[in-house]
Amino acid sequence: MPKHTAILLGVLMLTAAPVSAERIKDIASINGVRSNPLWGQGLVVGLNGTGDDSPLARQMLTSVLRHGGTTVTPTAVTSKNIAVVLVTADLAAFARKGSRMDVTVSAIDDSSSLRGGTLIMAPLMGADGQTYGVAQGSLSVGGFGSSGQSASVTKNHPTVGRIANGATVEREELSDFVVNGRISLQLRNPDFTTAERMAKAINERFPRSTHAVDAATVQIEVPKTLTKAKLVGFVRDVNNLKVEVDIPAVVVVNERTGTVIVGQNVGISMVAIAHGNLSIIMQEKEVVSQPPPLSEAGTTEKVNRTKIEAREEGATLHVVPRQISVAELARALNAMGLTPGDLIAIFDALSKAGALQAKLKIM
């Protein structure tokens, strides 16, 4: 069995493992408990000639210096040790004033690298225009770049850097996850069966408290006898309950990498499969043509010769029975000596023929 086919068989058989129960916290999130994106603009200084002296960069440096009491005009600034950047961060759901968060810094001018730079204090705003944090610190850049007069080399992205714990939260965004005495759980992969099982599991622990609203939402009535001090424990108990997740019948195909993933509940109607390959081999050779010995006519010249050979592999008709497991399907297809590219073509053809009882996703 070819190596890549054996690996593919292993991947397919992994999907055939028995379904196990998952914690609610791993398959659903609480409505209202989420992070909020922040952004701002700033100036990075201290670059070793890898910055930009564009009018925007000079204007921003002038504004910074004037704020510090130094009067200077933009035309007087000629340094290439500065860069104009956008700063982005995520404000965690329960981040409190004074806590720290990571920031990402990205150049928006013609700077070639932010390596070795320091971000000057930059306010971070939310979608409402309010300032929720302030970022400042030395950048950590994972890439580098170097260039000469006629050549250059660049690794990764030297114009993007990060500052670990580089921003301080100045304004809190309170997360209200209890609305009108209810907590709503949002399934990450909406499914009616999973939602119903989740509601049943919670009702077994907290009777007559939960119902499934739809395939994506499960709503919990917080017991009226529950005090505010015990609310966190109540949410903890709900999150740790286990639910058997219903996996949809799906086949995912990535044509770029040749990856094929088959879901556990995939079914195939009885079908006969034959698959063969046609290979065309063409060779170009340069030979020397010489006239016959003692001949006064003709000259010695180089001549191109083309050789074309067509090979068609024999295709055997294989019958795939109905009601087979994913592991049996993998063994049946691999017994045909198929490559990942062959499997992609076969699953596509099965879908078009109506024999694949699953959703085919091509990436």
C-alpha positions as CSV (number, residue, x, y, z in Angstrom):
1,M,0.0,0.0,0.0
2,P,1.5,3.4,-0.9
3,K,2.5,5.6,2.0
4,H,0.2,8.5,1.3
5,T,-2.8,6.1,0.9
6,A,-2.0,4.4,4.2
7,I,-2.0,7.9,5.9
8,L,-5.3,8.7,4.3
9,L,-6.8,5.4,5.6
10,G,-5.7,6.4,9.1
11,V,-7.3,9.8,8.8
12,L,-10.5,8.3,7.5
13,M,-10.6,5.7,10.3
14,L,-10.2,8.4,12.9
15,T,-13.5,9.8,12.0
16,A,-15.1,6.4,12.7
17,A,-14.3,6.5,16.4
18,P,-17.4,6.1,18.7
19,V,-19.1,9.4,19.5
20,S,-18.2,10.6,23.0
21,A,-20.0,13.2,25.1
22,E,-18.6,16.7,25.2
23,R,-18.8,19.4,27.8
24,I,-21.3,22.1,27.1
25,K,-18.6,24.7,27.5
26,D,-16.7,23.1,24.6
27,I,-19.7,23.1,22.2
28,A,-21.5,26.3,23.1
29,S,-20.9,29.8,24.4
30,I,-23.0,32.0,26.6
31,N,-24.7,34.8,24.8
32,G,-23.3,38.2,26.0
33,V,-19.9,36.7,27.0
34,R,-17.6,37.7,24.2
35,S,-14.6,39.9,23.5
36,N,-14.8,43.3,21.9
37,P,-12.4,44.5,19.2
38,L,-10.4,47.7,19.8
39,W,-8.3,49.7,17.4
40,G,-6.2,52.8,17.3
41,Q,-3.5,54.6,15.4
42,G,0.0,55.4,16.7
43,L,3.6,56.0,16.0
44,V,6.6,53.6,16.3
45,V,10.0,55.2,16.9
46,G,13.5,53.9,17.3
47,L,13.7,52.1,13.9
48,N,17.2,51.7,12.4
49,G,16.5,53.5,9.1
50,T,13.7,51.1,8.2
51,G,10.9,53.5,8.8
52,D,9.3,56.1,6.5
53,D,9.5,59.9,6.1
54,S,6.2,60.3,4.3
55,P,4.1,63.5,5.0
56,L,1.8,61.4,7.2
57,A,4.7,60.1,9.4
58,R,6.2,63.6,9.7
59,Q,2.8,65.1,10.6
60,M,2.2,62.5,13.4
61,L,5.7,63.0,14.8
62,T,5.2,66.8,14.7
63,S,1.9,66.4,16.7
64,V,3.7,64.2,19.3
65,L,6.5,66.7,19.8
66,R,4.2,69.6,20.0
67,H,2.2,67.8,22.7
68,G,5.4,67.5,24.6
69,G,6.1,71.2,24.3
70,T,8.5,71.1,21.3
71,T,7.5,73.4,18.4
72,V,8.6,72.0,15.0
73,T,7.2,72.0,11.5
74,P,6.6,68.8,9.5
75,T,9.1,69.9,6.8
76,A,11.9,70.0,9.4
77,V,11.5,66.3,10.2
78,T,13.5,64.0,7.8
79,S,14.0,60.9,10.0
80,K,13.3,57.4,8.6
81,N,13.4,56.0,12.1
82,I,9.6,56.3,12.5
83,A,6.5,54.5,11.2
84,V,2.8,55.1,11.3
85,V,0.9,52.1,12.5
86,L,-2.5,50.7,13.3
87,V,-2.9,49.1,16.7
88,T,-5.5,46.4,17.3
89,A,-6.5,44.4,20.4
90,D,-9.4,42.4,21.9
91,L,-11.0,43.5,25.1
92,A,-11.9,40.3,27.1
93,A,-15.4,39.9,28.3
94,F,-14.7,40.4,32.0
95,A,-11.5,42.6,31.7
96,R,-11.4,45.1,34.6
97,K,-9.8,48.5,34.7
98,G,-6.0,48.1,35.1
99,S,-5.8,44.7,33.6
100,R,-3.5,44.0,30.6
101,M,-4.1,42.8,27.1
102,D,-2.0,41.9,24.1
103,V,-1.8,44.2,21.0
104,T,-0.9,43.8,17.4
105,V,0.9,46.6,15.6
106,S,0.8,46.9,11.8
107,A,2.6,49.4,9.6
108,I,0.4,51.5,7.2
109,D,3.2,53.5,5.5
110,D,6.1,52.4,3.4
111,S,8.3,51.3,6.3
112,S,10.2,48.1,5.5
113,S,10.5,46.8,9.1
114,L,9.3,47.5,12.6
115,R,12.0,45.4,14.2
116,G,13.5,47.1,17.2
117,G,10.8,49.8,17.4
118,T,8.9,51.2,20.3
119,L,5.2,52.1,20.2
120,I,4.4,55.5,21.7
121,M,1.2,55.8,23.8
122,A,-1.7,55.0,21.5
123,P,-5.4,55.2,22.6
124,L,-7.5,52.2,21.7
125,M,-11.2,52.8,20.8
126,G,-14.2,50.6,20.5
127,A,-17.0,50.6,17.9
128,D,-18.8,53.3,19.9
129,G,-15.8,55.7,19.6
130,Q,-15.0,55.5,23.4
131,T,-11.4,54.9,24.6
132,Y,-11.2,51.5,26.3
133,G,-7.4,51.1,26.6
134,V,-4.0,52.6,26.0
135,A,-1.1,50.8,24.3
136,Q,2.6,51.4,24.6
137,G,5.8,49.3,24.6
138,S,8.6,47.6,22.7
139,L,7.6,45.5,19.7
140,S,8.4,41.8,19.1
141,V,8.7,41.1,15.4
142,G,9.0,37.6,14.1
143,G,10.4,38.5,10.7
144,F,13.3,40.4,9.3
145,G,14.4,42.1,6.1
146,S,17.6,43.1,4.6
147,S,18.4,44.7,1.2
148,G,21.3,46.0,-0.9
149,Q,21.6,47.8,-4.2
150,S,20.6,44.9,-6.3
151,A,19.2,42.2,-4.0
152,S,17.0,41.8,-0.9
153,V,15.8,39.1,1.5
154,T,12.7,39.1,3.7
155,K,11.5,36.4,6.2
156,N,7.9,36.3,7.4
157,H,6.3,39.8,7.9
158,P,8.7,42.3,9.4
159,T,6.0,45.1,9.1
160,V,3.8,43.4,11.8
161,G,4.7,43.0,15.4
162,R,3.1,42.2,18.8
163,I,3.4,43.6,22.3
164,A,2.6,41.1,25.0
165,N,0.5,42.7,27.7
166,G,1.1,45.9,25.8
167,A,-2.2,47.7,26.6
168,T,-3.9,48.7,29.8
169,V,-7.6,48.6,30.2
170,E,-8.9,52.1,31.1
171,R,-12.7,51.5,30.6
172,E,-14.7,48.3,31.5
173,E,-17.2,46.7,29.1
174,L,-19.6,44.9,31.4
175,S,-20.9,41.6,30.1
176,D,-24.5,41.0,31.0
177,F,-25.2,37.3,30.4
178,V,-28.4,37.1,32.4
179,V,-31.3,38.9,30.6
180,N,-34.7,38.9,32.2
181,G,-33.7,36.0,34.4
182,R,-32.6,33.8,31.5
183,I,-29.2,32.6,30.2
184,S,-28.9,31.8,26.5
185,L,-26.4,29.2,25.2
186,Q,-25.3,29.5,21.5
187,L,-24.2,26.3,19.8
188,R,-21.0,26.8,17.8
189,N,-22.3,24.3,15.3
190,P,-26.1,24.6,15.2
191,D,-28.0,21.3,15.2
192,F,-31.5,20.5,16.3
193,T,-30.6,17.1,17.7
194,T,-27.6,18.5,19.7
195,A,-29.7,21.4,21.0
196,E,-32.5,19.0,22.2
197,R,-29.9,16.8,23.9
198,M,-28.3,19.8,25.6
199,A,-31.7,20.9,27.0
200,K,-32.4,17.4,28.2
201,A,-29.1,17.2,30.0
202,I,-29.6,20.5,31.8
203,N,-33.2,19.6,32.8
204,E,-31.9,16.4,34.3
205,R,-29.6,18.4,36.6
206,F,-32.0,21.4,37.0
207,P,-35.6,20.2,36.4
208,R,-38.0,22.2,34.2
209,S,-35.4,25.0,33.7
210,T,-34.4,24.7,30.0
211,H,-35.8,24.4,26.5
212,A,-34.3,24.5,23.0
213,V,-35.4,27.6,21.1
214,D,-34.0,26.6,17.8
215,A,-31.0,24.7,16.3
216,A,-28.6,27.2,17.7
217,T,-30.1,28.5,21.0
218,V,-30.8,26.8,24.3
219,Q,-32.4,29.0,26.9
220,I,-32.1,28.5,30.7
221,E,-34.4,29.9,33.3
222,V,-32.2,30.9,36.3
223,P,-33.9,29.5,39.5
224,K,-35.5,32.3,41.4
225,T,-34.2,30.9,44.6
226,L,-30.6,31.2,43.4
227,T,-28.7,34.1,45.0
228,K,-26.3,36.3,43.1
229,A,-23.4,34.8,45.0
230,K,-24.2,31.3,43.7
231,L,-24.7,32.4,40.1
232,V,-21.1,31.6,39.1
233,G,-21.4,28.1,40.5
234,F,-24.7,27.6,38.7
235,V,-23.1,28.5,35.3
236,R,-20.1,26.3,36.2
237,D,-22.3,23.3,36.8
238,V,-24.2,23.9,33.5
239,N,-20.9,24.2,31.5
240,N,-19.5,21.0,32.9
241,L,-22.5,18.9,31.9
242,K,-21.8,16.5,29.1
243,V,-23.8,16.1,25.9
244,E,-23.5,13.7,23.0
245,V,-22.9,15.8,19.9
246,D,-24.7,14.8,16.7
247,I,-22.3,14.9,13.8
248,P,-23.7,15.8,10.4
249,A,-23.0,13.7,7.3
250,V,-20.4,15.7,5.5
251,V,-17.3,15.1,3.3
252,V,-14.8,17.9,3.3
253,V,-12.3,18.0,0.4
254,N,-9.3,20.3,0.0
255,E,-8.2,20.2,-3.6
256,R,-5.0,22.2,-2.9
257,T,-3.6,19.8,-0.4
258,G,-5.3,16.6,-1.4
259,T,-7.0,16.2,2.0
260,V,-10.2,14.2,2.3
261,I,-12.2,14.1,5.6
262,V,-15.2,11.8,5.8
263,G,-17.8,12.3,8.6
264,Q,-19.0,9.4,10.7
265,N,-22.6,9.4,9.4
266,V,-21.7,9.5,5.7
267,G,-23.7,7.0,3.7
268,I,-23.3,5.7,0.2
269,S,-26.0,4.1,-1.9
270,M,-25.1,0.8,-3.6
271,V,-22.9,1.8,-6.5
272,A,-20.2,0.4,-8.8
273,I,-17.0,2.4,-9.1
274,A,-14.4,2.2,-11.8
275,H,-11.5,4.6,-12.0
276,G,-8.5,4.7,-14.3
277,N,-5.8,7.1,-15.2
278,L,-4.5,8.2,-18.6
279,S,-0.8,9.2,-18.6
280,I,0.8,10.9,-21.5
281,I,4.6,11.0,-21.5
282,M,6.5,13.3,-23.9
283,Q,10.2,13.4,-24.3
284,E,12.2,16.0,-26.2
285,K,15.7,14.9,-27.4
286,E,18.3,16.8,-29.4
287,V,20.2,14.5,-31.8
288,V,22.9,15.2,-34.4
289,S,22.1,14.5,-38.0
290,Q,25.1,13.8,-40.3
291,P,25.3,13.2,-44.0
292,P,26.6,9.8,-45.3
293,P,30.4,9.2,-45.3
294,L,32.3,10.6,-48.3
295,S,29.2,12.5,-49.3
296,E,29.6,16.0,-50.7
297,A,26.0,16.9,-50.1
298,G,24.4,17.8,-46.7
299,T,25.7,19.3,-43.5
300,T,26.0,18.2,-39.9
301,E,23.1,19.7,-37.9
302,K,21.3,19.4,-34.6
303,V,17.7,18.1,-34.9
304,N,15.0,17.9,-32.2
305,R,13.2,14.5,-31.9
306,T,9.9,14.2,-30.0
307,K,8.7,10.9,-28.4
308,I,5.2,10.6,-27.2
309,E,3.8,7.6,-25.3
310,A,0.3,7.2,-23.9
311,R,-0.4,4.8,-21.0
312,E,-3.9,4.0,-19.7
313,E,-4.2,2.1,-16.5
314,G,-6.9,-0.6,-16.4
315,A,-10.0,0.2,-14.4
316,T,-11.7,-2.6,-12.4
317,L,-15.3,-2.2,-11.5
318,H,-15.7,-2.3,-7.7
319,V,-19.1,-2.6,-6.0
320,V,-19.5,-0.7,-2.8
321,P,-22.4,-2.1,-0.8
322,R,-25.0,-0.1,1.1
323,Q,-24.9,0.5,4.9
324,I,-21.1,0.4,5.4
325,S,-19.2,2.2,8.1
326,V,-16.6,4.9,7.5
327,A,-13.8,2.5,8.3
328,E,-15.2,0.0,5.8
329,L,-15.5,2.7,3.2
330,A,-11.9,3.7,3.7
331,R,-10.8,0.1,3.3
332,A,-12.9,-0.4,0.2
333,L,-11.5,2.8,-1.5
334,N,-7.9,2.2,-0.4
335,A,-8.1,-1.4,-1.7
336,M,-8.5,0.1,-5.2
337,G,-5.1,1.7,-4.8
338,L,-6.4,5.3,-5.0
339,T,-4.5,8.4,-4.4
340,P,-6.0,11.4,-2.6
341,G,-6.6,13.1,-6.0
342,D,-8.5,10.0,-7.1
343,L,-10.7,10.1,-4.0
344,I,-11.5,13.7,-4.5
345,A,-12.7,12.9,-8.1
346,I,-14.7,9.9,-6.9
347,F,-16.5,11.7,-4.1
348,D,-17.3,14.6,-6.5
349,A,-18.7,12.0,-9.0
350,L,-20.7,10.2,-6.3
351,S,-22.3,13.5,-5.2
352,K,-23.3,14.4,-8.8
353,A,-24.7,10.8,-9.3
354,G,-26.9,11.2,-6.1
355,A,-25.2,8.2,-4.5
356,L,-23.4,10.2,-1.7
357,Q,-25.8,10.7,1.2
358,A,-23.9,13.5,2.7
359,K,-23.0,17.2,2.0
360,L,-19.9,17.6,-0.1
361,K,-17.7,20.7,0.9
362,I,-14.9,21.6,-1.5
363,M,-12.4,24.0,-0.1
